[in-house]
Amino acid sequence: MVRPFDDPEKLWPVYGVNNQEGVFLSHYQKGEKFNASYKRIEAGWFFHNPTRANVGSMGRVPNVEPDAITSPEYQVWRICDSTVLPDYIEILIQMPFFNRLVQVHRVGAVKQRLFVRNLMEIRVPRASLDQQRQIVQQWREAEVTAETLRREAGAIEQKGKIEFLHGLGLKPPKETSPRKCIAVRSGDMDRWGVSSCKTVALGVDVDSGTYPVIEAKHCIRDVMHGCSASPSPTPSPLRVLRISAVTRGKLDIQESKFAFDSEKFRRIYDLRAGDVLLCRTNGTLAYVGQSALVKRDQADLIFPDKVIRVRLNDSIEPAYFWFLLQTPHLRAQIEAAARTAVGNYAIGGRDIWELRIPLPPNEIQQSLVAAYASARTRAASLRAQVEATRAQALAQVEAAILGRQELSAAASHEENIVQ
């Protein structure tokens, strides 16, 4: 255990874990902000979230700073058996069968947890060092293939974004990484504020393009904040979207929950083809303004109070407006307009009305949309291959591990492999 508050001026690197990235750097925090001891971690160790281990929030610590720490609630452990490769265990804990074993080894009457003592009770097939190396090599080869496809998909989509901007006569931003210090001439500033200064510094000036720039209110028919529908504890005909349905770059209607049926809510908060949904607030600035396009009418589905629905008139293509929202030029405007209270950023309907957007003729909009949509489709196809590659690797490696169960029976000793 480490007592960060004993060094109040020191910035401590705090690490977290989830089921997407494994172990990751969460944030830096001054010692004076801690009110409890934290756990020390080192490269090659493992730790997991005891309440979310059942969904895969478990991972291996990468190369970290010597003073790296994590939450006292997390369960930290390491391999103590020289006949077991940490690389192999890093793969083993990602296997579906291991997740099922985690499910049944959790304890607790109300909120179940997996403590280290429960983890140590899990029995797994013991493979030889040669077999472990073969499995690690097979897994790493699949990872290399998946990463190559993932990078290719990102490059295709990025090229599509740049061509979309060029079609409007706009330049991509000067840089993509945020700067800690920004200097802007006072005569170049539209308003006083960090976000507006960043817009100038990055060169994301929407007025520098080929086409006339208008306020979005001239092409918007209606802006509506969502409802606060009460969730239904039992299945019902009406569902309300979760905020995560909008923040992932496309509309995911599976991210929804049952709500008490209401004719009023159905009438006012319905979703039609061409609607654009924006995240109004979700804590951090990164989520505010994230958007999704409704491509077809959605029966029995409404949107929540943290989402804004935008309906457009015939002067603008819905897909064009949606793609614009994802450009650095519109993103800068949204961040500049966002307000915060106790660190909770939010935008309102008026901010959407006042967005300044380039508006070419409809046929130009359609052409730009078709080209960018094609790039996104190709990128999505490659990302689907990434998922297929990973699924195949999971199945093959799991079969390799479970196909050697006789090794476990042949072993005459029962040492724990973690401590």
C-alpha positions as CSV (number, residue, x, y, z in Angstrom):
1,M,0.0,0.0,0.0
2,V,1.1,3.6,-0.7
3,R,0.0,6.7,1.1
4,P,-0.1,9.4,-1.6
5,F,-1.4,12.1,0.8
6,D,2.0,12.0,2.6
7,D,3.4,13.7,-0.5
8,P,0.7,16.4,-1.1
9,E,2.4,18.2,-4.1
10,K,3.4,15.0,-6.0
11,L,1.4,14.1,-9.1
12,W,0.6,10.4,-8.8
13,P,-0.2,8.2,-11.9
14,V,-3.4,6.4,-11.2
15,Y,-4.3,3.3,-13.3
16,G,-7.7,1.7,-14.0
17,V,-8.9,-1.4,-15.7
18,N,-11.9,-2.2,-18.0
19,N,-13.0,-4.8,-20.4
20,Q,-12.0,-2.9,-23.5
21,E,-8.4,-1.7,-22.9
22,G,-7.4,-3.9,-19.9
23,V,-5.1,-1.8,-17.7
24,F,-4.8,1.8,-18.7
25,L,-3.6,5.2,-17.3
26,S,-6.7,6.8,-15.9
27,H,-5.3,10.2,-14.7
28,Y,-2.7,12.0,-12.6
29,Q,-3.7,13.2,-9.2
30,K,-2.0,15.4,-6.6
31,G,-1.3,13.7,-3.3
32,E,-3.4,16.2,-1.4
33,K,-6.5,15.0,-3.2
34,F,-6.2,11.5,-1.9
35,N,-8.0,10.5,1.3
36,A,-7.0,6.8,1.4
37,S,-4.0,4.5,0.8
38,Y,-3.7,3.1,-2.7
39,K,-2.1,0.0,-4.1
40,R,1.3,0.0,-5.8
41,I,1.5,-1.8,-9.1
42,E,4.4,-2.9,-11.3
43,A,4.9,-3.9,-15.0
44,G,3.9,-7.5,-15.5
45,W,1.6,-7.7,-12.5
46,F,-2.2,-8.2,-12.9
47,F,-5.2,-6.6,-11.3
48,H,-9.0,-6.6,-11.7
49,N,-12.1,-4.8,-10.7
50,P,-13.7,-7.2,-8.2
51,T,-17.3,-6.1,-9.1
52,R,-16.7,-6.2,-12.9
53,A,-14.4,-9.1,-13.3
54,N,-17.4,-11.1,-14.6
55,V,-17.5,-8.8,-17.7
56,G,-13.8,-9.0,-18.3
57,S,-12.4,-6.0,-16.3
58,M,-9.1,-7.7,-15.7
59,G,-5.7,-7.1,-17.2
60,R,-1.9,-7.1,-17.1
61,V,0.0,-4.0,-16.1
62,P,2.1,-2.6,-19.0
63,N,5.3,-0.6,-18.6
64,V,4.4,2.0,-15.9
65,E,6.1,4.7,-13.9
66,P,7.9,3.5,-10.7
67,D,5.3,5.3,-8.6
68,A,2.2,3.9,-10.4
69,I,-0.8,3.1,-8.2
70,T,-4.3,1.9,-8.5
71,S,-7.5,1.9,-6.4
72,P,-7.4,0.1,-3.0
73,E,-10.6,-1.7,-4.1
74,Y,-8.9,-3.4,-7.0
75,Q,-7.4,-6.9,-6.6
76,V,-3.7,-6.9,-7.4
77,W,-1.8,-10.2,-8.0
78,R,1.2,-11.6,-9.9
79,I,2.5,-14.9,-11.2
80,C,4.8,-16.7,-8.7
81,D,5.3,-20.0,-10.6
82,S,8.3,-20.1,-13.0
83,T,6.6,-22.8,-15.1
84,V,3.7,-20.4,-15.9
85,L,4.3,-17.6,-18.4
86,P,2.7,-14.2,-17.6
87,D,2.1,-13.8,-21.4
88,Y,0.1,-17.0,-21.3
89,I,-2.0,-15.9,-18.3
90,E,-2.7,-12.6,-20.0
91,I,-4.3,-14.6,-22.8
92,L,-6.0,-17.1,-20.5
93,I,-7.9,-14.5,-18.6
94,Q,-9.5,-13.3,-21.9
95,M,-10.9,-16.6,-22.8
96,P,-14.7,-17.1,-22.7
97,F,-14.4,-20.3,-20.6
98,F,-12.4,-18.4,-18.0
99,N,-15.0,-15.7,-17.8
100,R,-17.6,-18.4,-17.1
101,L,-15.4,-19.7,-14.3
102,V,-15.2,-16.2,-12.9
103,Q,-19.0,-16.0,-12.9
104,V,-19.4,-19.0,-10.6
105,H,-16.5,-18.1,-8.2
106,R,-17.8,-14.6,-7.3
107,V,-19.1,-14.2,-3.7
108,G,-21.6,-11.9,-2.1
109,A,-25.3,-11.9,-1.4
110,V,-26.2,-8.5,-3.0
111,K,-23.2,-7.3,-5.0
112,Q,-21.0,-10.2,-6.0
113,R,-17.2,-9.7,-6.1
114,L,-14.2,-11.7,-7.1
115,F,-11.4,-11.4,-4.5
116,V,-7.9,-12.8,-5.0
117,R,-8.8,-15.7,-2.7
118,N,-11.7,-16.6,-5.0
119,L,-9.5,-16.2,-8.1
120,M,-6.9,-18.7,-6.6
121,E,-9.7,-21.3,-6.3
122,I,-10.2,-21.3,-10.1
123,R,-8.9,-24.5,-11.7
124,V,-7.5,-24.3,-15.2
125,P,-5.6,-26.7,-17.5
126,R,-1.9,-26.7,-16.9
127,A,0.1,-26.5,-20.2
128,S,3.8,-27.1,-20.6
129,L,6.1,-24.2,-21.3
130,D,6.4,-25.2,-24.9
131,Q,2.6,-25.4,-25.2
132,Q,2.2,-22.0,-23.6
133,R,4.8,-20.5,-26.0
134,Q,2.9,-22.0,-28.9
135,I,-0.4,-20.5,-27.7
136,V,1.2,-17.1,-27.0
137,Q,2.7,-17.1,-30.5
138,Q,-0.6,-18.0,-32.2
139,W,-2.4,-15.3,-30.2
140,R,0.3,-12.6,-31.0
141,E,0.1,-13.4,-34.8
142,A,-3.7,-12.9,-34.7
143,E,-3.2,-9.6,-32.8
144,V,-0.7,-8.4,-35.5
145,T,-3.2,-9.2,-38.2
146,A,-6.1,-7.5,-36.4
147,E,-3.9,-4.4,-35.7
148,T,-2.9,-4.1,-39.3
149,L,-6.6,-4.2,-40.4
150,R,-7.5,-1.7,-37.6
151,R,-4.9,0.8,-38.8
152,E,-5.9,0.4,-42.4
153,A,-9.6,1.1,-41.5
154,G,-8.5,4.2,-39.6
155,A,-6.5,5.4,-42.5
156,I,-9.4,4.9,-44.9
157,E,-11.8,6.8,-42.7
158,Q,-9.3,9.6,-42.0
159,K,-8.7,10.0,-45.7
160,G,-12.5,10.2,-46.2
161,K,-12.8,12.9,-43.6
162,I,-10.0,15.0,-45.2
163,E,-11.6,14.6,-48.7
164,F,-15.0,15.7,-47.2
165,L,-13.3,18.9,-45.8
166,H,-11.5,19.5,-49.1
167,G,-14.8,19.2,-51.0
168,L,-16.0,22.2,-48.9
169,G,-12.8,24.1,-49.4
170,L,-11.8,23.6,-45.7
171,K,-8.4,22.6,-44.4
172,P,-7.9,19.9,-41.8
173,P,-6.7,21.3,-38.4
174,K,-3.0,22.2,-38.1
175,E,-2.5,19.6,-35.4
176,T,-4.4,16.8,-33.7
177,S,-2.8,16.7,-30.3
178,P,-4.0,19.3,-27.8
179,R,-1.5,22.0,-26.7
180,K,-1.1,23.0,-23.0
181,C,-0.4,26.6,-24.0
182,I,-2.2,28.7,-26.7
183,A,-1.3,32.2,-27.9
184,V,-3.8,34.1,-30.1
185,R,-3.9,37.7,-31.2
186,S,-6.8,39.6,-29.6
187,G,-8.0,40.8,-33.0
188,D,-8.5,37.2,-34.1
189,M,-10.8,36.3,-31.2
190,D,-14.5,36.1,-31.6
191,R,-15.1,35.7,-27.9
192,W,-13.2,35.3,-24.7
193,G,-12.6,31.7,-23.8
194,V,-10.2,28.8,-24.0
195,S,-12.2,26.8,-26.5
196,S,-12.7,29.7,-28.9
197,C,-9.0,30.5,-28.7
198,K,-8.2,26.9,-29.5
199,T,-10.5,27.2,-32.6
200,V,-8.3,30.0,-33.9
201,A,-5.1,28.3,-33.0
202,L,-5.9,25.1,-34.7
203,G,-7.1,26.9,-37.9
204,V,-10.6,25.4,-37.9
205,D,-12.2,28.5,-39.3
206,V,-15.5,27.5,-41.0
207,D,-15.6,30.8,-43.0
208,S,-12.4,29.9,-44.9
209,G,-14.3,27.4,-47.2
210,T,-15.8,27.6,-50.7
211,Y,-19.5,27.8,-49.8
212,P,-21.6,30.3,-47.9
213,V,-21.8,29.9,-44.2
214,I,-25.1,30.2,-42.4
215,E,-26.5,29.7,-38.9
216,A,-28.0,26.2,-38.5
217,K,-31.4,27.7,-37.5
218,H,-32.0,28.4,-41.2
219,C,-31.9,24.7,-42.1
220,I,-33.4,23.2,-38.8
221,R,-37.1,22.6,-38.5
222,D,-37.1,21.6,-34.8
223,V,-34.8,21.0,-31.8
224,M,-36.1,18.9,-29.0
225,H,-34.6,17.9,-25.7
226,G,-35.4,14.3,-24.7
227,C,-37.8,12.9,-22.0
228,S,-37.3,11.6,-18.5
229,A,-39.2,8.4,-19.1
230,S,-39.4,6.2,-16.1
231,P,-37.7,2.8,-16.7
232,S,-40.0,-0.2,-16.5
233,P,-38.9,-3.1,-14.3
234,T,-40.7,-5.5,-16.6
235,P,-40.8,-5.8,-20.5
236,S,-43.0,-3.2,-22.1
237,P,-43.9,-2.2,-25.7
238,L,-41.9,1.1,-25.4
239,R,-38.1,1.4,-25.1
240,V,-36.0,4.5,-24.4
241,L,-32.4,4.8,-25.7
242,R,-29.4,4.8,-23.4
243,I,-26.9,7.6,-23.9
244,S,-24.4,5.1,-25.2
245,A,-26.7,4.5,-28.2
246,V,-25.6,7.9,-29.5
247,T,-22.0,8.3,-28.4
248,R,-20.5,5.4,-30.4
249,G,-20.5,7.0,-33.8
250,K,-23.7,5.4,-35.1
251,L,-27.1,4.7,-33.7
252,D,-27.2,1.5,-31.7
253,I,-30.8,0.7,-31.0
254,Q,-29.8,-2.3,-28.9
255,E,-28.5,0.2,-26.3
256,S,-32.0,0.8,-24.9
257,K,-34.1,-0.2,-21.9
258,F,-37.8,-0.7,-21.2
259,A,-39.9,2.3,-20.3
260,F,-43.4,2.7,-19.0
261,D,-45.6,3.1,-22.1
262,S,-47.0,6.6,-22.7
263,E,-48.9,7.9,-25.7
264,K,-47.6,11.4,-24.9
265,F,-44.0,10.3,-25.0
266,R,-44.6,8.4,-28.2
267,R,-46.1,11.4,-29.9
268,I,-43.5,14.0,-28.7
269,Y,-40.3,12.0,-28.5
270,D,-40.6,9.8,-31.6
271,L,-37.7,9.0,-33.9
272,R,-38.0,9.3,-37.7
273,A,-35.7,8.7,-40.6
274,G,-33.4,11.8,-41.0
275,D,-33.4,12.8,-37.3
276,V,-30.0,13.6,-35.9
277,L,-29.4,12.8,-32.2
278,L,-26.8,14.6,-30.2
279,C,-25.5,13.9,-26.7
280,R,-26.5,17.0,-24.6
281,T,-24.5,16.1,-21.5
282,N,-22.6,13.1,-20.2
283,G,-20.1,14.4,-17.8
284,T,-16.9,15.0,-19.8
285,L,-16.5,17.4,-22.7
286,A,-15.4,14.6,-25.1
287,Y,-19.0,13.1,-25.1
288,V,-20.9,16.4,-25.5
289,G,-22.1,16.8,-29.1
290,Q,-21.4,13.2,-30.1
291,S,-24.1,12.3,-32.6
292,A,-25.9,9.6,-34.5
293,L,-28.2,9.6,-37.6
294,V,-31.6,7.9,-37.5
295,K,-31.7,6.1,-40.9
296,R,-35.3,4.7,-40.7
297,D,-38.4,5.3,-38.6
298,Q,-38.1,3.7,-35.2
299,A,-41.4,2.4,-33.9
300,D,-41.7,2.0,-30.1
301,L,-38.5,3.9,-29.4
302,I,-38.0,7.3,-27.8
303,F,-34.9,9.3,-26.7
304,P,-33.8,10.3,-23.2
305,D,-33.3,13.7,-21.6
306,K,-29.5,13.7,-22.1
307,V,-30.0,13.6,-25.8
308,I,-31.2,16.4,-28.2
309,R,-33.2,15.5,-31.4
310,V,-32.6,17.7,-34.4
311,R,-35.1,17.7,-37.4
312,L,-34.0,19.4,-40.6
313,N,-35.8,21.1,-43.5
314,D,-35.3,20.3,-47.2
315,S,-32.3,22.7,-47.6
316,I,-29.9,20.3,-46.1
317,E,-29.3,16.5,-46.3
318,P,-29.5,14.8,-42.9
319,A,-26.4,12.7,-43.5
320,Y,-24.5,15.9,-44.6
321,F,-25.4,17.7,-41.4
322,W,-24.4,14.6,-39.4
323,F,-21.0,14.4,-41.1
324,L,-20.5,18.1,-40.5
325,L,-21.0,17.6,-36.8
326,Q,-18.0,15.2,-36.8
327,T,-15.6,17.6,-38.5
328,P,-13.1,19.6,-36.4
329,H,-14.7,22.8,-37.5
330,L,-18.1,22.0,-36.0
331,R,-16.6,20.1,-33.1
332,A,-14.6,23.3,-32.1
333,Q,-17.9,25.3,-32.1
334,I,-19.6,22.7,-29.9
335,E,-16.8,22.7,-27.4
336,A,-16.7,26.5,-27.3
337,A,-20.4,26.6,-26.6
338,A,-20.4,23.9,-23.9
339,R,-21.0,25.1,-20.4
340,T,-19.9,23.4,-17.2
341,A,-21.2,23.2,-13.7
342,V,-19.1,21.2,-11.2
343,G,-17.2,19.6,-14.2
344,N,-20.4,18.4,-15.9
345,Y,-20.3,19.8,-19.5
346,A,-23.5,20.4,-21.4
347,I,-25.0,22.1,-24.5
348,G,-28.5,23.3,-25.2
349,G,-30.9,23.7,-28.0
350,R,-29.9,27.3,-28.6
351,D,-26.3,26.2,-29.1
352,I,-27.4,23.9,-32.0
353,W,-29.5,26.7,-33.6
354,E,-26.5,29.0,-33.6
355,L,-23.9,26.6,-35.1
356,R,-22.3,28.1,-38.2
357,I,-22.2,25.6,-41.1
358,P,-21.2,25.7,-44.8
359,L,-24.2,25.1,-47.0
360,P,-23.4,24.0,-50.6
361,P,-26.3,23.1,-53.1
362,N,-28.1,19.9,-52.3
363,E,-26.4,18.0,-55.2
364,I,-23.0,18.9,-53.8
365,Q,-24.1,17.8,-50.4
366,Q,-25.2,14.4,-51.8
367,S,-21.9,14.0,-53.7
368,L,-19.9,14.7,-50.6
369,V,-22.0,12.4,-48.5
370,A,-21.7,9.5,-51.0
371,A,-17.9,9.7,-51.1
372,Y,-17.5,9.9,-47.3
373,A,-20.1,7.2,-46.7
374,S,-18.3,4.9,-49.1
375,A,-15.0,5.4,-47.1
376,R,-16.9,4.7,-43.9
377,T,-18.4,1.5,-45.4
378,R,-15.0,0.3,-46.4
379,A,-13.6,1.1,-43.0
380,A,-16.5,-0.7,-41.3
381,S,-15.9,-3.8,-43.4
382,L,-12.2,-3.9,-42.3
383,R,-13.3,-3.4,-38.7
384,A,-15.7,-6.3,-39.1
385,Q,-12.7,-8.4,-40.2
386,V,-10.9,-7.3,-37.1
387,E,-13.7,-8.7,-35.0
388,A,-13.8,-11.9,-37.0
389,T,-10.1,-12.3,-36.6
390,R,-10.3,-11.8,-32.9
391,A,-13.3,-14.2,-32.6
392,Q,-11.4,-16.9,-34.6
393,A,-8.3,-16.4,-32.4
394,L,-10.4,-16.7,-29.2
395,A,-12.0,-19.9,-30.5
396,Q,-8.7,-21.5,-31.6
397,V,-6.8,-20.6,-28.5
398,E,-9.5,-21.7,-26.2
399,A,-9.7,-25.0,-28.0
400,A,-6.0,-25.4,-27.7
401,I,-6.1,-24.7,-23.9
402,L,-9.2,-26.9,-23.2
403,G,-7.9,-29.7,-25.4
404,R,-5.1,-30.5,-23.0
405,Q,-7.1,-31.1,-19.9
406,E,-5.2,-34.4,-19.3
407,L,-2.2,-32.3,-18.4
408,S,-4.0,-31.0,-15.4
409,A,-5.0,-34.5,-14.3
410,A,-1.4,-35.8,-14.8
411,A,0.0,-33.1,-12.5
412,S,0.7,-34.4,-9.1
413,H,1.0,-31.0,-7.3
414,E,-1.6,-28.3,-6.7
415,E,0.4,-25.1,-6.1
416,N,-1.3,-21.8,-6.5
417,I,0.1,-19.9,-9.5
418,V,-0.8,-16.5,-8.2
419,Q,-0.3,-14.6,-5.0
